[in-house]
Amino acid sequence: MEDIIPVFVIAIIFGFVYAVIFLLVRKKERMALLEKGVDATQFINPVKDQSFMALKFGLLFIGLAIGIILGGLMKHLTVMGEEESYFSMIFLFGGIGLVVNHYMEKSERAEMEKNKLSR
């Protein structure tokens, strides 16, 4: 465990530096486009701005909770070990939650696009 800590520290530092550089470059690109006279509304996409993070995390956590419950049942009702039953069910139902989110988000975005085009 102590060998992994430096890897996590380096990864966090790298992620922070990457994010800061990405944001600075993005700002410079946008400022250059604005100086050339590009309309600022180009940067706003109403379909993309719609946030589905709450739905994504909600479905993920529901899937994880169902996985934990069913993992406990599998541990007591089958010959599977504790680790295998919990991890298999957590990953299975967490993944199912994310797939359900994908399809719900896809249909919602298509509906928003359809409404945007009909106006």
N, CA, C and O of each residue as an XYZ file, in Angstrom:
476
protein
N       0.825     -1.195      0.000
C       0.000      0.000      0.000
C       0.861      1.248      0.000
O       0.529      2.233     -0.659
N       1.950      1.215      0.723
C       2.826      2.387      0.802
C       3.535      2.647     -0.519
O       3.971      3.770     -0.774
N       3.657      1.627     -1.362
C       4.301      1.801     -2.661
C       3.377      2.516     -3.649
O       3.847      3.123     -4.611
N       2.088      2.446     -3.419
C       1.124      3.034     -4.337
C       0.945      4.529     -4.094
O       0.562      5.248     -5.017
N       1.204      5.012     -2.904
C       0.966      6.413     -2.552
C       1.719      7.373     -3.471
O       1.106      8.335     -3.936
N       3.010      7.177     -3.764
C       3.675      8.116     -4.690
C       3.051      8.128     -6.080
O       3.036      9.168     -6.738
N       2.544      7.001     -6.530
C       1.890      6.942     -7.838
C       0.639      7.810     -7.826
O       0.390      8.555     -8.774
N      -0.153      7.719     -6.752
C      -1.354      8.546     -6.648
C      -1.008     10.027     -6.559
O      -1.688     10.856     -7.164
N       0.024     10.363     -5.826
C       0.427     11.768     -5.707
C       0.857     12.314     -7.065
O       0.466     13.421     -7.437
N       1.645     11.562     -7.798
C       2.089     11.998     -9.130
C       0.891     12.112    -10.067
O       0.817     13.055    -10.856
N      -0.043     11.175     -9.996
C      -1.228     11.225    -10.858
C      -2.087     12.450    -10.544
O      -2.605     13.087    -11.461
N      -2.241     12.781     -9.284
C      -3.028     13.956     -8.904
C      -2.352     15.230     -9.384
O      -3.019     16.121     -9.909
N      -1.041     15.331     -9.212
C      -0.310     16.510     -9.676
C      -0.410     16.626    -11.191
O      -0.651     17.714    -11.713
N      -0.227     15.524    -11.899
C      -0.331     15.529    -13.354
C      -1.731     15.961    -13.794
O      -1.867     16.778    -14.704
N      -2.759     15.424    -13.162
C      -4.131     15.781    -13.507
C      -4.415     17.253    -13.271
O      -5.076     17.896    -14.087
N      -3.931     17.784    -12.181
C      -4.141     19.203    -11.876
C      -3.441     20.082    -12.900
O      -4.041     21.025    -13.416
N      -2.188     19.789    -13.201
C      -1.436     20.585    -14.171
C      -2.077     20.475    -15.554
O      -2.181     21.480    -16.257
N      -2.501     19.304    -15.950
C      -3.144     19.103    -17.245
C      -4.432     19.918    -17.335
O      -4.699     20.550    -18.356
N      -5.222     19.903    -16.278
C      -6.484     20.645    -16.291
C      -6.242     22.140    -16.388
O      -6.941     22.828    -17.132
N      -5.274     22.654    -15.659
C      -4.981     24.089    -15.700
C      -4.494     24.485    -17.095
O      -4.944     25.490    -17.646
N      -3.590     23.713    -17.659
C      -3.078     24.018    -18.997
C      -4.199     23.943    -20.021
O      -4.280     24.795    -20.906
N      -5.075     22.926    -19.919
C      -6.194     22.783    -20.841
C      -7.110     23.998    -20.786
O      -7.537     24.507    -21.822
N      -7.411     24.463    -19.573
C      -8.296     25.618    -19.442
C      -7.645     26.883    -19.983
O      -8.326     27.707    -20.594
N      -6.350     27.056    -19.773
C      -5.674     28.246    -20.290
C      -5.635     28.248    -21.812
O      -5.875     29.282    -22.435
N      -5.337     27.108    -22.413
C      -5.289     27.016    -23.873
C      -6.677     27.250    -24.459
O      -6.813     27.930    -25.476
N      -7.695     26.700    -23.835
C      -9.064     26.883    -24.312
C      -9.463     28.359    -24.258
O     -10.104     28.871    -25.175
N      -9.077     29.037    -23.175
C      -9.393     30.461    -23.048
C      -8.680     31.270    -24.133
O      -9.271     32.172    -24.728
N      -7.420     30.949    -24.387
C      -6.668     31.676    -25.417
C      -7.278     31.451    -26.800
O      -7.370     32.390    -27.590
N      -7.695     30.227    -27.102
C      -8.319     29.938    -28.386
C      -9.612     30.729    -28.552
O      -9.862     31.301    -29.613
N     -10.423     30.760    -27.518
C     -11.679     31.494    -27.593
C     -11.445     32.996    -27.741
O     -12.141     33.667    -28.502
N     -10.465     33.515    -27.012
C     -10.163     34.948    -27.125
C      -9.679     35.282    -28.540
O     -10.041     36.325    -29.083
N      -8.872     34.413    -29.136
C      -8.394     34.643    -30.494
C      -9.554     34.618    -31.487
O      -9.590     35.427    -32.414
N     -10.489     33.710    -31.305
C     -11.649     33.662    -32.191
C     -12.517     34.905    -32.038
O     -13.030     35.433    -33.025
N     -12.683     35.371    -30.806
C     -13.481     36.571    -30.584
C     -12.814     37.801    -31.191
O     -13.493     38.693    -31.700
N     -11.486     37.847    -31.136
C     -10.775     38.975    -31.738
C     -10.925     38.993    -33.248
O     -10.886     40.057    -33.867
N     -11.097     37.815    -33.846
C     -11.299     37.733    -35.298
C     -12.729     38.041    -35.694
O     -13.032     38.132    -36.883
N     -13.615     38.202    -34.720
C     -14.980     38.587    -35.012
C     -15.971     37.446    -35.048
O     -17.077     37.616    -35.562
N     -15.616     36.301    -34.526
C     -16.531     35.167    -34.486
C     -17.603     35.441    -33.428
O     -17.306     35.979    -32.362
N     -18.845     35.070    -33.729
C     -19.945     35.283    -32.804
C     -19.770     34.402    -31.566
O     -19.435     33.224    -31.686
N     -19.994     34.968    -30.381
C     -19.787     34.241    -29.122
C     -20.842     33.166    -28.892
O     -20.624     32.256    -28.092
N     -21.982     33.252    -29.577
C     -23.017     32.227    -29.384
C     -22.575     30.868    -29.922
O     -23.199     29.850    -29.622
N     -21.523     30.847    -30.698
C     -20.986     29.585    -31.217
C     -20.507     28.694    -30.073
O     -20.528     27.469    -30.193
N     -20.080     29.292    -28.978
C     -19.535     28.526    -27.855
C     -20.617     27.914    -26.990
O     -20.319     27.085    -26.130
N     -21.868     28.303    -27.199
C     -22.964     27.818    -26.369
C     -23.769     26.805    -27.162
O     -24.316     27.116    -28.220
N     -23.834     25.595    -26.640
C     -24.631     24.532    -27.247
C     -25.678     24.108    -26.219
O     -25.327     23.454    -25.237
N     -26.959     24.459    -26.412
C     -27.950     24.173    -25.379
C     -28.119     22.686    -25.085
O     -28.409     22.314    -23.948
N     -27.942     21.835    -26.085
C     -28.073     20.400    -25.837
C     -26.898     19.910    -25.010
O     -27.064     19.090    -24.108
N     -25.713     20.414    -25.318
C     -24.531     19.979    -24.590
C     -24.492     20.556    -23.178
O     -23.929     19.943    -22.271
N     -25.093     21.741    -22.990
C     -25.070     22.366    -21.679
C     -26.013     21.696    -20.696
O     -25.874     21.877    -19.487
N     -26.966     20.930    -21.192
C     -27.883     20.237    -20.310
C     -27.099     19.197    -19.513
O     -26.456     18.318    -20.086
N     -27.158     19.304    -18.216
C     -26.355     18.420    -17.374
C     -27.134     17.165    -17.009
O     -28.276     17.228    -16.553
N     -26.500     16.044    -17.218
C     -27.089     14.768    -16.846
C     -26.259     14.082    -15.755
O     -26.388     12.879    -15.528
N     -25.409     14.863    -15.087
C     -24.541     14.266    -14.078
C     -25.335     13.704    -12.903
O     -24.992     12.642    -12.382
N     -26.385     14.393    -12.480
C     -27.183     13.901    -11.357
C     -27.831     12.568    -11.707
O     -27.857     11.648    -10.890
N     -28.350     12.471    -12.920
C     -28.955     11.215    -13.365
C     -27.911     10.108    -13.421
O     -28.159      8.987    -12.979
N     -26.736     10.432    -13.971
C     -25.677      9.433    -14.104
C     -25.254      8.897    -12.741
O     -25.181      7.685    -12.538
N     -24.972      9.815    -11.802
C     -24.528      9.367    -10.485
C     -25.659      8.687     -9.718
O     -25.418      7.739     -8.970
N     -26.883      9.160     -9.896
C     -28.010      8.522     -9.226
C     -28.179      7.078     -9.669
O     -28.324      6.182     -8.837
N     -28.162      6.853    -10.969
C     -28.305      5.484    -11.464
C     -27.103      4.610    -11.096
O     -27.254      3.421    -10.813
N     -25.905      5.214    -11.102
C     -24.721      4.450    -10.707
C     -24.827      4.008     -9.255
O     -24.568      2.847     -8.940
N     -25.206      4.924     -8.369
C     -25.281      4.583     -6.945
C     -26.426      3.613     -6.653
O     -26.305      2.757     -5.776
N     -27.519      3.742     -7.373
C     -28.597      2.762     -7.220
C     -28.104      1.382     -7.638
O     -28.372      0.389     -6.961
N     -27.382      1.323     -8.758
C     -26.822      0.049     -9.206
C     -25.826     -0.521     -8.212
O     -25.810     -1.728     -7.971
N     -24.986      0.347     -7.628
C     -24.029     -0.136     -6.640
C     -24.732     -0.665     -5.399
O     -24.326     -1.688     -4.846
N     -25.787      0.023     -4.954
C     -26.526     -0.427     -3.775
C     -27.192     -1.779     -4.030
O     -27.150     -2.670     -3.181
N     -27.805     -1.922     -5.204
C     -28.417     -3.210     -5.540
C     -27.345     -4.289     -5.624
O     -27.573     -5.424     -5.207
N     -26.171     -3.940     -6.164
C     -25.076     -4.900     -6.238
C     -24.595     -5.341     -4.878
O     -24.299     -6.518     -4.675
N     -24.514     -4.407     -3.938
C     -24.082     -4.771     -2.579
C     -25.108     -5.692     -1.925
O     -24.744     -6.682     -1.289
N     -26.378     -5.367     -2.081
C     -27.430     -6.197     -1.490
C     -27.410     -7.602     -2.090
O     -27.434     -8.593     -1.360
N     -27.365     -7.687     -3.418
C     -27.356     -9.007     -4.054
C     -26.042     -9.748     -3.828
O     -26.027    -10.978     -3.792
N     -24.938     -9.014     -3.676
C     -23.669     -9.661     -3.344
C     -23.735    -10.334     -1.986
O     -23.215    -11.435     -1.806
N     -24.378     -9.670     -1.024
C     -24.562    -10.280      0.292
C     -25.434    -11.512      0.228
O     -25.164    -12.509      0.897
N     -26.488    -11.444     -0.584
C     -27.343    -12.625     -0.753
C     -26.575    -13.766     -1.416
O     -26.696    -14.920     -1.006
N     -25.794    -13.446     -2.432
C     -25.036    -14.495     -3.121
C     -24.005    -15.138     -2.193
O     -23.750    -16.340     -2.266
N     -23.423    -14.325     -1.329
C     -22.429    -14.859     -0.396
C     -23.062    -15.906      0.516
O     -22.437    -16.920      0.827
N     -24.294    -15.665      0.945
C     -24.942    -16.588      1.879
C     -25.651    -17.745      1.183
O     -25.803    -18.817      1.768
N     -26.085    -17.540     -0.059
C     -26.892    -18.568     -0.715
C     -26.113    -19.452     -1.680
O     -26.607    -20.508     -2.077
N     -24.903    -19.043     -2.066
C     -24.140    -19.835     -3.027
C     -22.786    -20.197     -2.423
O     -22.482    -19.856     -1.280
N     -21.991    -20.890     -3.214
C     -20.668    -21.291     -2.747
C     -19.603    -20.259     -3.111
O     -18.418    -20.469     -2.854
N     -20.022    -19.155     -3.702
C     -19.056    -18.106     -4.052
C     -18.490    -17.483     -2.787
O     -19.160    -17.397     -1.757
N     -17.240    -17.049     -2.890
C     -16.616    -16.376     -1.770
C     -17.156    -14.965     -1.610
O     -17.890    -14.461     -2.460
N     -16.776    -14.341     -0.503
C     -17.274    -13.010     -0.197
C     -16.822    -11.981     -1.234
O     -17.632    -11.189     -1.714
N     -15.543    -11.990     -1.580
C     -15.019    -10.999     -2.528
C     -15.643    -11.145     -3.905
O     -16.041    -10.162     -4.529
N     -15.722    -12.389     -4.372
C     -16.263    -12.617     -5.707
C     -17.722    -12.198     -5.794
O     -18.132    -11.574     -6.772
N     -18.497    -12.532     -4.793
C     -19.921    -12.210     -4.860
C     -20.147    -10.702     -4.801
O     -20.943    -10.169     -5.574
N     -19.462    -10.011     -3.901
C     -19.659     -8.565     -3.805
C     -19.153     -7.839     -5.056
O     -19.875     -7.030     -5.639
N     -17.933     -8.122     -5.462
C     -17.369     -7.407     -6.608
C     -18.128     -7.684     -7.894
O     -18.353     -6.772     -8.690
N     -18.526     -8.932     -8.106
C     -19.243     -9.240     -9.343
C     -20.585     -8.515     -9.399
O     -20.949     -7.970    -10.441
N     -21.307     -8.502     -8.311
C     -22.614     -7.848     -8.306
C     -22.490     -6.325     -8.349
O     -23.281     -5.658     -9.016
N     -21.507     -5.774     -7.645
C     -21.320     -4.313     -7.667
C     -20.980     -3.854     -9.072
O     -21.572     -2.893     -9.563
N     -20.040     -4.519     -9.729
C     -19.668     -4.110    -11.081
C     -20.802     -4.367    -12.078
O     -21.030     -3.558    -12.977
N     -21.501     -5.472    -11.925
C     -22.590     -5.793    -12.831
C     -23.687     -4.735    -12.756
O     -24.077     -4.168    -13.776
N     -24.178     -4.472    -11.562
C     -25.297     -3.539    -11.451
C     -24.856     -2.083    -11.587
O     -25.649     -1.253    -12.031
N     -23.632     -1.749    -11.225
C     -23.112     -0.414    -11.508
C     -23.032     -0.177    -13.003
O     -23.397      0.896    -13.485
N     -22.558     -1.173    -13.741
C     -22.499     -1.080    -15.198
C     -23.873     -1.007    -15.824
O     -24.080     -0.259    -16.779
N     -24.817     -1.773    -15.301
C     -26.191     -1.712    -15.814
C     -26.766     -0.320    -15.590
O     -27.460      0.212    -16.457
N     -26.484      0.273    -14.431
C     -26.949      1.630    -14.164
C     -26.391      2.632    -15.154
O     -27.108      3.529    -15.596
N     -25.125      2.493    -15.508
C     -24.523      3.409    -16.482
C     -25.065      3.189    -17.886
O     -25.236      4.151    -18.635
N     -25.336      1.949    -18.255
C     -25.924      1.677    -19.571
C     -27.342      2.247    -19.645
O     -27.722      2.834    -20.658
N     -28.117      2.078    -18.585
C     -29.464      2.662    -18.552
C     -29.367      4.175    -18.670
O     -30.158      4.788    -19.386
N     -28.402      4.791    -17.974
C     -28.202      6.230    -18.078
C     -27.893      6.639    -19.515
O     -28.412      7.644    -20.000
N     -27.058      5.873    -20.191
C     -26.690      6.198    -21.568
C     -27.927      6.258    -22.456
O     -28.101      7.214    -23.212
N     -28.778      5.256    -22.372
C     -29.955      5.230    -23.224
C     -30.973      6.305    -22.841
O     -31.619      6.885    -23.714
N     -31.119      6.575    -21.538
C     -32.023      7.645    -21.123
C     -31.515      8.997    -21.601
O     -32.290      9.824    -22.081
N     -30.217      9.219    -21.469
C     -29.618     10.482    -21.896
C     -29.691     10.633    -23.413
O     -29.935     11.729    -23.918
N     -29.484      9.551    -24.129
C     -29.541      9.578    -25.592
C     -30.936      9.952    -26.076
O     -31.078     10.776    -26.980
N     -31.957      9.362    -25.489
C     -33.324      9.677    -25.906
C     -33.697     11.100    -25.507
O     -34.401     11.781    -26.253
N     -33.242     11.560    -24.355
C     -33.535     12.930    -23.925
C     -32.849     13.942    -24.830
O     -33.446     14.960    -25.178
N     -31.620     13.683    -25.211
C     -30.907     14.592    -26.119
C     -31.567     14.622    -27.502
O     -31.647     15.679    -28.128
N     -32.039     13.468    -27.979
C     -32.725     13.434    -29.275
C     -34.016     14.234    -29.204
O     -34.358     14.949    -30.145
N     -34.725     14.117    -28.105
C     -35.962     14.883    -27.934
C     -35.676     16.381    -27.856
O     -36.430     17.183    -28.408
N     -34.608     16.762    -27.183
C     -34.240     18.175    -27.096
C     -33.851     18.713    -28.459
O     -34.206     19.842    -28.799
N     -33.128     17.928    -29.247
C     -32.757     18.336    -30.605
C     -33.999     18.504    -31.475
O     -34.098     19.453    -32.252
N     -34.950     17.569    -31.337
C     -36.176     17.634    -32.120
C     -36.959     18.905    -31.753
O     -37.467     19.595    -32.638
N     -37.056     19.210    -30.473
C     -37.745     20.413    -30.038
C     -37.024     21.673    -30.510
O     -37.664     22.668    -30.852
N     -35.709     21.628    -30.527
C     -34.925     22.777    -30.977
C     -35.140     23.027    -32.463
O     -35.226     24.181    -32.884
N     -35.229     21.957    -33.278
C     -35.423     22.097    -34.714
C     -36.851     22.514    -35.054
O     -37.069     23.167    -36.074
N     -37.817     22.157    -34.231
C     -39.210     22.487    -34.536
C     -39.545     23.941    -34.221
O     -40.595     24.428    -34.642
N     -38.692     24.637    -33.501
C     -38.959     26.036    -33.160
C     -38.710     26.933    -34.287
O     -38.887     28.145    -34.163
